[in-house]
Amino acid sequence: MATRILPAVGDADAARSVTALLSQLPDTDPAQPAGNSTQLIDTLTQLAHESMADLPEVVLVHERIGPMPALELVREVALRFPAVGVILITADTSPALISAAMDAGARGLVGLPLSYDELVARVRATGNWAVGVRKHLTAEAGAPSGPGGTVVTVSGAKGGVGTSVISIQMALAARAAGRSVALVDMDLQNGDLASYLDVQFRRSVADLADIHDITPRVLQDVVFNHETGMGLLLAPGDGERAEEVSERTARQLVSALRGRYQVVVIDCGSQMTGANTAAIEVADVAALVLTPDVVAVRAAKRMVRMWERLQVRKAEETITVVNRAVRNTEIQPPLIERIVGTRIARTAVPAHFKDLQPVVDAGRMQDLDSRSVVKQAMWGLAGELGLVRSAAQHAAGRKGRARYRSDRGAVGFRRRRGDGHPGDGADGGISPDSPHGEPDGTGR
């Protein structure tokens, strides 16, 4: 069987050189290079949503890949796709870099300028390793495959638009549907999840800043097990500690949570730091919350354009959520969609603060009345984003999610056809009134 190879090369000249040499390798099936780290991760995610067998055996990461640094990209691929062998292409073959690459999860290193013999030997060894790992995994009953749980980030176009409340209610909806849920506060300077959920806990995201390998034991020490059954990872109590949390820590954290929980909801706030920007980049779904007023709409447009400039997220990959919607206002969702350039969630959260005020003042957001139209809308939004589907529905929806994200990961080994995207899950709604939180098909 031919060894499938997916190169990731950011420089056009280097990409042509790598492609030309790969075409000469015997018993290989090279794909077109991914131009950046985002495209590589999305391509692998699409393939994994189909089957672990669709993943390439070998991924080549060039040292000039971006925007994610090469070693961080190696680590991300190794954590999320453990049956894929990663080879780093670099001009620096010093023992220090070789050690760092091995620590990140690389299976080998090839020096620049590329040597045919060295590349053949390394690709062959890595490909054989990947085949052996997959045989071992498929031989085990119930062995996990694919990229793990669903990660959703919730960001605010500006402060005070309801990001934290929506994050909490979507996480509660997913938990009511029987899914394991982690709720993370990545609004590192101004995080309020602890106040909304009546929690006092001394551990926070900042405690992971100096840890190079976030293991399940490490997660257990910093995650608070809330009475609702969710796992909470809180923002630091001292806002100045936000600077301790780096992009690398955020990526490692998201990968570790993805492997342990079925749903990970991350409240990113409205201030973009390196850490929460990295979380938005690697998330499956990025929601941007705004209110139907001129200031918030302009802020949302500004945020979306910034994400595009930083190559964090394309506008078409972002879903905008309208909070405090009022029917008689001039600014309605179709107008917002045209101005901001993103897709608008079909579920808008109505303006009815009277429902929220008692639980906000009490710090008990989990006690929000199920008859509240605000809660019904937010739980319906969770259904629209695919967070409350059963395991069978989740598996059936993987193909649809691959299509939704297909424009980010244009490189693939074969074309795929999907039936929808996360927003198509009208059957994924969950009713707050149902005794066990079972999907009821209404999105309410």
N, C-alpha and C positions, 0 to 999 in steps of 0.2 A: 504494500500500500504506500502511496506517495505521501511524504511528509508535508503537511500544509503549513505554510509560513505566512505570517502577517507582519510586515515591517512597519515601523513608526518612525518617520524621518521628517523633520521640520524644514530642512534646507532643500531647495529644489535640485541643486546640483548634486548634493549627496544622495538624494532620492533616486536620481537617474543612475548614479554609479552603483548603488545597492541593487536596484532593479535589474540592471544589466548583468551583474555578477550572479544574482539569484537565478536568473533564467538559464544559466549554464550548469547549475547544480543537478546532479542525477537524482531521479526518484523524488522530486520535490514538486509542490504545487504552490508557487508564491502568488499572493494576492497583490492588488495595487496598494501602494503605501498609504497609511493614514498620515495626514498632514500635521496633526497635533494630538496632544494627549487626550483631549475631550473626544475627538473622533475615534481614537483607538478604544477607549473605554466603552463608548456607545456601541461600537461595532461588536465588541466581545459580548456586551450585554444582550444585544439582539440575537446573536448566535446562541448564547446560553439559554435564552428564553425558549428557543425551539427544543434543544437537547444538548447535553454535554458533548455528545458525539459530533456536533456541528462545529465545535471550537477548534481553532488551529492547534496543532501540536507545539508550534514554536512561534514566539513573538520576538522580533528584533527591535530593540529600543536604541535609537541613535542618541548620542550625547547632546545634540543640539535640538532635541525635541522641546516643545513648549506647549502651553504656558506652564505646565507642571514640570518641575525639575526631573531629570532623567532618573535619578535614584528613587525619588518619591513615586514616580510612575511605575518603576519596577516593583516597588513595595505594594502599590495599589493593585497591580495585576496579580501578583503572587498571593495576596490576601483574598481577593475576590474570586479568582479563578485558579484554584490550587492545582488543577490538572493541566495547566498550560505552562510550558517551560519558557522562561524569559532569558534572552541573551542580550547583554549590553555591548553596544559598539562604541568604542571610545579611543581617543589618541593617548590617553593616560593609562598605562598598564602597570602602574606602580603597585607594590604589595598593599599599600594603604587603601587604594581604590578597589583593588580586587577583594580585600576583606570587607569593605563597605558594601560592595555589590552583592557579595554572598550573604551578608547580614540582611540586606534588603529582600533577598529571595531569588536572586538571579541564579540560573543554572550554569552560566558560563560568561566569558568575556572575550570579545574579539577586538584586536587592535586595529587602528588606522595607520596607514592605508590598508584596505582590506586585502587579505591573502586568500586565494582560492582554496588552498589545502587546509588552512586553519578554519575557514568558514565551513567547509564540507565536514570536517571532523567534529566541530562543535555542534552544527545542526543535526548531524546524525546521532550524536550521543544524547542531545537534548530531546530529539524526537523519540528515540527509543525509551527514554525515561518517561515521557508523557504517555506513551502507549501503555507502559507497564502500570503506571498509576491509575489509568482509566480502567484497565482490566481488574485491578484490585478493588476500585470503588464500585464498579458494576457487579462484582461478585458478592459484595456485602448487601444483605437485605436492608432496605430502607436507607441506603447511603445517600447523603445529601448531594445535590448537584445544582448547578446554576449559581446565580449571583446572590442568593439569600433573600432577606426580607425587603420590603418596600420602604424607601426613604422619601419623606415629604418634607420640604422646607416651607415655612410660612414667614414671609417678610412683609414689612409695612412700607408703603410708599412714603409715609412720614409718621411721626410719632402720634399716638393717640387714635389710630384707626381701628383698633381691636384685634391686633395680631395675636396677643396672648390668649384672649378669650376664645378665639376661633381655634387656635392650636390645642387648647385644653379640651374643648368639646369634640373636636375630631378624634383626638386620642381616646376619649371616653367612649365614643361611638364604636371605634375599632375594638376596644376592650369588651364592650357589651356584646359584640358579635363573636366573642370567644377567641380572639386573636391575642397573642402576646405582644405587648406594646411598651415601647420606651418613649418617654417625653423628655426632650432635651431643651434646656434654656441656653441658647447661644447668643442671647442679647446680653453680652458679657458685662457691660457697665450698668445697665438699667433693668436687669432681668427681674420679673415680678411673679414668676410661676409659683415660687414658694409662698408668697403672700396670698395668691388666689386659691391655693390648695391647702392652706393652714398647715404648713410644713416648717419645721425647724431642723436643719441638718447641717453639720459642720463641713461635710465633704462637698466639693464642687468640681466643675470642669477644670479649674486651675490646678487642682491636685494631680492632673494627668500631664502637666506641662513638661516635666523632667523625665517622664517614663518613655523609654524607647520601644517597648513592646507591650501593648495593651492586651493582656491576656484575660480570659474569663474571670480569673481570680481577682485581678486588678479591678475589673468592672464591678464585680460584686462588692468591693470595698467602697466604691464611690457612688454607686446607684442606690437610691432610697426606694424601698418597697412601700408604695403608697397603699392606703386602705382600699382603694378602688381596684388594686391588682396591677396597676401600671408601675413601671420602673421609672423613677425620676432622676435626672441628672441636672443639677441646678447650676445657675450662674454664681460666681463668687460673691460673697457678701461685701467684700471690699472692691469697689469698682476699679481701683488702680491695678488690681491683679489681672485685669483683662488683657494687659499687654503680655502676660506670660504665656498665653495660649496662642500657639503658632499655627500656620497653615498645616504643617506636618502633623501636629497633634490632632487637629480637626479631621484630617483625612484618615488617620489611624483610628480615631474614635468612631467615625461613621462606619468604617469597614468592620470594626469589632462589633458594633451594635447591630449592623446588618446581618452578621452571622449568628446572632443570638436571639433576635426578636423578629417577629413576622412583620411588624409595622414600627417604623421609627419616625416620630413627628418632631421636627426641630423648629423651635421658635427663634428666628434670626433677628427679630427686632427691625428697626429702621436705620440703624447706623451700621454701615458696612465696614467690617474689619477683615484682615486676612483670613482669620479663622472661619467666620460664618460665610465669607465668600467662597472659601474652599468647600464648605458643606453644600452650598447651593450648586456648585459646579458638578459634584459627584452624585447629587440627588436624582431620584427617578422622576419626581414631580416637584416643580418649583411654583408655589403659589405666591402671588403678590396682592396684598390687601389694600384697598383704598375706599374712601367714602365718596359719594357722588357730589363733589364740590370742585370748583376750579382749582384751588390750591392743591388738593390731593391728586387730581388727575394730572396736573403739570408735574408734580413730584414723581408720580408713577412713570410718566414718560421719560423723565430725567433718569430714573433708576434703571429702566429697561435699556436706555441708550448706553449707560455706563457699563452694564453687564455685557453688552455687545462689544464695546470698545476693549474691555478687559478679557474678552473671549471666555467669559464665565457662562453665559447663557444667551441663546438667540431669542428674539422677541417671540417667534412662533413656538418656542419651547416653553414659554411661560404662560401660566393660566392666571388671569386676574379675577379676584373675588371682590364683589361690591358689597360692602358692609353698610348698615344703616340706610338701606334703600328706601326711598319714598316715591310713590307712584306719581305724584303731581309735580315732581321737580323737573326742571328742563334738562338736566344731565341724566340721561338714561343709558343702560348698558350698551346698546348699539353705537351710540355716540362715543362712549368711552373706548370701545373696541377700535373704532376708526382712529381716534386720537393717539392712543397708547400703542397700537399695533400688535397687541397680544390677543389671545383667545380669551373670551369672557366665560366664566363659569355660568351655567344655566341657572344654578341656585344662587339667588341673592339673599342676603341676610337682612331682614326688615329692621327698621328703626323702632325699637320698643324697649328703651332702657328701663322702663318700669319693671319689666320681668327680671332684669339683671341686678338692679340695685340692692335688693335684700341679700343675695348671695355674695355680691362683691363686697358689701360692707362687712359681712360676716367672715369673709375669707374662705368661703365654702362653695366654690364654683361647681363642685361635684353634686351639690344639692339643688341645682337648678330644676325647676318643675318641668316634668315631661310634657305638660300641656302648653308650655311656653312656645309661641310661634318662633321665637329666636332660636331656641334649642332645636326645634324641629328642622329649621332651615340649616343650622350648622351640622346636624347629624345627616341631613340630606346631602349636604356638600361632601361629607366624608364618603357617602355612598357614590356620589358622582366621581370622586377621585379614586374609587376602587379600594377604599380602606376597610370596608366592612363586609366584603364578600367572604363566602365560605372557602375552604381549601379547594374544593372542586371548581368553584367559580373562578378562584384566583388562577388555577392552572389553565382553565379555558381562556382566561383573559390575557395570558402572557403574549399570545400571538398578536392581539390587538395593541398592546402597549408597544410592541416592537415596531408596528407601523407608525404609531404616534411619534416615536422618536427617530424614525428612519432618516430624516433629513440631517440629523446630527451625525449619524454613523453611516455615511454613504458608502464606505468601503465594506464589501462583504464577499463571501465565497459564492453565494448564489442569491438571486432575488427572492424576496419573501412577500407574501401577500397576507395582509391582516384584515380583520373585519371591523376594527374600531380602535378606540384609544381609551385612556382612563376615564375620560369624560363621558363615554358612551354607556357607562354602567348604570342605566336607569333602574335595572333590576338589583343594583347593589345597595339600594336605600335601606335604612334601618329605622324602625319606629321606636322613639323613646317610650311609647306607651306599651309596647310588647313586653311581656314579663321577662323574657330571656334575651331580649335584644336581637331576635332573629330577623333576617332580611324579610321585608314584607312587600317589596316590589313597588313601593310608592315613592321612595326617596324622601320620606317625611319622618 
